Amino acid sequence: MFIRRLAASAALVAIAVTGCGTQKSEQAQSADPRPSYSFTPRPKCAQPAEAPTDLPSSPVPSVTGTGQAENEDLAPHHAENHAYRRQGPLTAEKRARGEASAKLIRKELEKVRQEGGAGEYGVFSDERIAAALRRLGCGREHGVYIGNGFYSVHTGVTCVSGRVTKDELTSEVHGAYAEPQPGTGPCVENRGGH
């Protein structure tokens, strides 16, 4: 009796396993040709009203962390040891969208600078910078990190990071880090090891 149940259970499992995931239905295949992702994309913020139409002629390469091509004097396992610092690649379209977002962010942060009130070392309070980013819809869910005049945010497309102080306002568009600094969001380079 026990053996029959065991054999019946094994047969059902075999049928279920051979039928699972072998082929999508024709309707499902034609409905959406894009690949499905197993993660939820980040919400978007600091997006221009219109998509940029002028794409860069060639995308600026992201940091790859290999270093071997630029400097042959590196240790043999330098690339593997620094893989946690790699940034995601950016297509020309993503870079253009990131530059458009960076322009919006700089505009809001310039308002903070014009209002004055910088503190020690010309740094504005984190709350004032956070308020400027919130005006663009960027909050915690966008990986916003602010500290000592540095800011970073993931716009849902790219990272925009830079500095805002009494004397400078910068921004850089880049891909998210493979292993960002813990507790900071996806756009802050890891200062330690992995």
N, C-alpha and C positions, 0 to 999 in steps of 0.2 A: 504494500500500500504506500509506504513512504517513498519507495523507489519510483513508483508511478507518478506521484506528485512531483518529485524532483525532476523526472524526465519531462513532464508536462510543463513545468516552470521553465526549464532550460529551453524547450521548444518555443515557448512564447517570447522569451528573451531574444532568442536567435532571430525570430521573425521581426521583432521590433527593431533590433539593431540593423538588420539588413535593409529595412525600409526607411530608416531615419536619415535625413540629410543627403540622400543620394542625388536628388534632382528637384529643382524648383518647378512649380507649375508654369505652363506657358504664359499665363496671365501675370504671374509674379515676375517672370523674367522680362516681359516687355513693359511692365508698368514703370519701373525705375532702373535705368541702366547704371546709375551711380553705385559705387560700392557702399555697403552698409558698414557703419562703424560701431564698435562695441562700447564707445564712450559717448557721453553727452557733450556736445561742443560748448565752449564757453559762451555766455551771453555777450552781446556786443555793446560797446559804448564808444563815445567820441567818434561817431561815424558821420562823415559829411553827408549833406542832403543828397548829393549826386555822386555816383561812382566816378573816380578819376578816369579821364579819357586818354591822358598822355602817360603811357607806360614807359619806364626806362628802357633804353635800347638793349641793355644787358643787365641782368640782375646782379647786384653786388653780392658776392658770396658771403655767407654767414661764417662765423668761426666754426671750424671743423674740429679743432683740437688735435689734428694730426701733427702739424709742425714739421714733419719729416721733409716735405718738399722745400720749405723755406730755410730750414737750418739743419744741415746734416750732422751737426755736432751734438744733437740731442741723444739722450739715453735710448737704448734699443726699445724699451717698452714705454716710452714717453706717451705715445698716443693712447695706449690702453690705460695707463695710470691717470690720464687727464680726460678720459671719455666723459666723465660726469660734468665737465664744463662745456660740452658741445651744445650748440644752439640748433634749433630746428631750421631747416632750409626755408628760404623765402623765394617764391616765384616772383616774376616781374609784377604781376597783378597784385600780389600780397604786399610787395614793397611799396607800390604806388598807393594802395589803400592805407598802409601804415604811415606813409609820408603825409597823406591828407589828414589822418587822425592826429599826427604829431603837430601839424599846423594849428588845428583846433585847440589842442592842449596848450601849446605855447601862447596862443592868444589869451586863454583864460589865466594862465600863470603870469602873463605880462600885466594883467589887471592887478594881481596880488603885488607885484613889484611897484606899480605906479601908486598904489595906495600907501606904500611905505610901511614903516613899523618893523623893520628887520631887527632881530635881536642880536645876540652875541655872535661875532664873526660874520655878520651880515646875513644870517640865516633866518628865514621866516618860520613861524610856528608851524608844526605839522598839521594842526587843525585848519589853518588858513589854506594850506596847499590841498588838503583833503576836501575842503569845501569847494575849491575851484574845480577839482576833478569830479565832484558830485554834481556840479552844474552841467557837466557833460554826460551824466548818467553813469559814471564810473565809481563803483563801490567795492566792498570786500569781495563780492562774487567775481570781480575782475582781477583779483590778485593785486590790488593796490597796496603798495608798500611805500612808506615815507619815513625818512630819517635823516636828520642833520643836513637838510637842503637837497637830499637825493630823493627822487621819486621814480616809481616804475608802475606800469599798469599794462594789463593784457586787454587789448581792445576787442577781443573775440576773433581777431584776424592776426595781429602781430603784437609784439611788445614795443612799448615806447618808454624809454628810460632817459633820465637826465638829471640836471641840477637846476635849482632855482634859488638864487641868493640875490642880495642887493647888487652885486657886481656881475652876475652872469645868469643866463637862461639858455640851457642847452637841451637838446633832445636827440636821441638815437633810436632808430627803428631796427629791430632785430627779432630773431626767432626766440621762442621760449627755450629755456635751458633744460637739458636732459635730467639733471638733478640740481634744482635750484637750492639756494641757501635755505635751510629749514626755517619755517616760520615767516617767510617773506613773500611768497607768491612765486609764480613761474618765471618772472623776468629778472631775478637778481642772481648774479653769478655766485656759485658756491665758493666760499673762501677757504673751506677746509678740504678734507679728503672724502672719499666715499666709503 
